[in-house]
Amino acid sequence: MKANAFGLTDVGRRRENNQDRLLLDAERGVYAVADGMGGHAAGEVASRIAIEALGEAVDDDRLGRGAAHPEETARRLESAFLEGN
């Protein structure tokens, strides 16, 4: 099955900058949104770091289709999020 993925964020009516980040990796079936924390200080930094950590985990093939069991995929995903945090 072939699927197309698209992402779009919006700064909204109350902010001057968009703090949200997206990860769209159709090849591995990994899609993520990091919300910028509603205008809190450095929300754009937090969302960028979160998506970068997840993206690096995907690039390193520590996450995705290569995992043998759903539990292992969940463990790898949790590890990527903890690293980003």
C-alpha positions in Angstrom: 0.0 0.0 0.0 1.3 3.5 -0.8 0.4 6.5 1.3 1.3 10.1 1.0 2.0 12.2 4.2 1.8 15.9 4.5 2.3 18.2 7.5 1.4 21.8 8.2 1.6 23.9 11.3 0.3 27.4 11.9 1.6 30.1 14.2 -2.0 30.9 15.2 -3.5 34.3 16.2 -1.5 34.9 19.4 2.1 34.2 18.6 4.8 35.8 16.4 6.7 32.6 15.7 5.7 29.0 15.1 7.1 26.8 17.8 5.8 23.5 16.3 8.0 20.9 14.5 7.1 17.9 12.4 8.8 14.6 11.5 7.4 12.9 8.4 9.4 9.7 7.6 7.2 7.8 5.2 9.9 5.2 4.4 9.9 4.0 8.0 6.3 4.9 8.8 7.3 7.4 11.6 5.3 10.6 12.0 5.5 13.0 14.9 4.4 16.4 16.0 6.2 18.4 18.7 3.9 21.1 20.0 5.8 24.3 21.0 4.2 24.6 24.4 1.9 27.5 23.7 4.3 30.4 23.7 6.4 29.4 26.8 10.0 30.5 26.8 12.1 28.5 24.4 9.2 26.3 23.2 10.7 26.4 19.7 13.9 25.0 21.1 12.1 22.2 23.0 10.1 21.1 20.0 13.2 21.2 17.7 15.2 19.1 20.2 12.4 16.6 20.5 12.0 16.1 16.8 15.8 16.0 16.2 16.2 13.3 18.9 13.4 11.2 17.3 14.8 11.8 13.8 18.3 10.7 14.9 16.8 7.5 16.4 15.1 6.8 13.2 18.2 7.6 11.1 20.3 5.3 13.3 17.7 2.6 12.6 17.1 2.2 16.4 13.4 2.6 15.6 11.1 1.5 12.9 10.5 -1.5 10.8 13.7 -3.2 11.8 12.4 -4.1 15.3 11.4 -7.7 15.8 8.7 -7.1 18.4 6.2 -4.3 19.2 7.7 -4.2 22.8 11.2 -3.5 21.3 9.8 -0.8 19.1 8.0 0.8 22.1 11.3 0.6 24.2 13.2 2.3 21.4 10.6 5.0 20.9 10.6 5.7 24.7 14.4 5.9 24.7 14.3 8.4 21.8 11.8 10.6 23.7 13.8 10.4 26.9 16.9 11.4 25.1 15.1 14.4 23.6 13.8 15.4 27.0 
